Amino acid sequence: MLRLAVANRAETFDRIRDPLADRGVRVEHVPVSERTVDLTGDGGIAGVDAAIDGFDAGFVYPGRMMEGGVADALLAVPWVNGRDAVLTSRNKAAVLATLAREGVPVPETAMVSNPVDETALREAYARFAPPVVVKPNSTTRGVGVAKLDDEDSFLGVTDYLDLVHDYRATGDKSFLVQEYLADATDYRVMVVDGEYVGAVERRLPQGARDRGQWKHNVHRGADATGVDLDPELRRLAERAASALGIDFLGVDLLVTDDRAVVNETNARPTVDAQSKYVEGFYDRLTALVERTARSN
């Protein structure tokens, strides 16, 4: 039986453990962050050296790059979505630029790389009809994303970003200015090995929307409901995964009455309930794990 090391013990671990075990893959938790790790002795990252040597693959490369490097060195396994895949998807600006170059529709977007002067900021804002969306280039779960209706508010938010970026330890000094797609439906589409395997519609409760909330992130209270996605939208998500070359990818689509765009991607997507995926989802995921393990 293959042994699969999973660094994150959130919902995904609990959901994939039994279905993969039924298919010959033993899923085990290997804690990477918020702990101490013996780098040079016989304690290792999984407790004992024998356990470290016994893993066949990892799922997926840890989100904290520094701790991920330690896990990669000690486990010495190939990953379903390795470091390059995670870093590629995390860079929202590069994802949008890559997809646009490949003809995949994305929102109109400008990247701002600090420091820039106020004239450049005003010019960036003027490219869009308000409201505009401002978002950090490399965060998840909607953290730091703001919708702004006027130039003064836009400049105020960018002032705060400039203060944050002034710290020398800040590695990413960029942010995005993006068009706002009003009344768009928000989908998270899962693609495994280039093929569509399921989708959910993410929607805030009506009360939250009445209070002005607009970010349909599950971690901010949105419900994720399984949907039978239109074939054209399925192909759009598959095109995005193919353009980025990532085997296991969550693709976020925004769909209005007349447009469908890829808004973001996630190379560390949460696996949802099995009922929200197509028949054979876990067979495809198992095949990807097995192929990854054979690549070592």
Stockholm file with secondary structure:
# STOCKHOLM 1.0

chainA/1-296         MLRLAVANRAETFDRIRDPLADRGVRVEHVPVSERTVDLTGDGGIAGVDAAIDGFDAGFVYPGRMMEGGVADALLAVPWVNGRDAVLTSRNKAAVLATLAREGVPVPETAMVSNPVDETALREAYARFAPPVVVKPNSTTRGVGVAKLDDEDSFLGVTDYLDLVHDYRATGDKSFLVQEYLADATDYRVMVVDGEYVGAVERRLPQGARDRGQWKHNVHRGADATGVDLDPELRRLAERAASALGIDFLGVDLLVTDDRAVVNETNARPTVDAQSKYVEGFYDRLTALVERTARSN
#=GR chainA/1-296 SS CEEEEESCCSHHHHHHHHHHHTTTEEEEECCCSSSCCCSSSSCTTTSSHHHHHTCCEEESCCSSHHHHHHHHHHHCCCEESCHHHHHHHHCHHHHHHHHHHTTCCCCCEEEEESSCCHHHHHHHHHTSCSSEEEEESSCCTTTTCEEESSHHHHHHHHHHHHHHHTSTTCCCCEEEEEECCTTCEEEEEEEETTEEEEEEEEECCHHHHHTTCCCCCGGGTCEEEECCCCHHHHHHHHHHHHHHTCSEEEEEEEECSSCEEEEEEESSCCCCCGGGBCTTHHHHHHHHHHHHHHTC
#=GC SS_cons         CEEEEESCCSHHHHHHHHHHHTTTEEEEECCCSSSCCCSSSSCTTTSSHHHHHTCCEEESCCSSHHHHHHHHHHHCCCEESCHHHHHHHHCHHHHHHHHHHTTCCCCCEEEEESSCCHHHHHHHHHTSCSSEEEEESSCCTTTTCEEESSHHHHHHHHHHHHHHHTSTTCCCCEEEEEECCTTCEEEEEEEETTEEEEEEEEECCHHHHHTTCCCCCGGGTCEEEECCCCHHHHHHHHHHHHHHTCSEEEEEEEECSSCEEEEEEESSCCCCCGGGBCTTHHHHHHHHHHHHHHTC
//
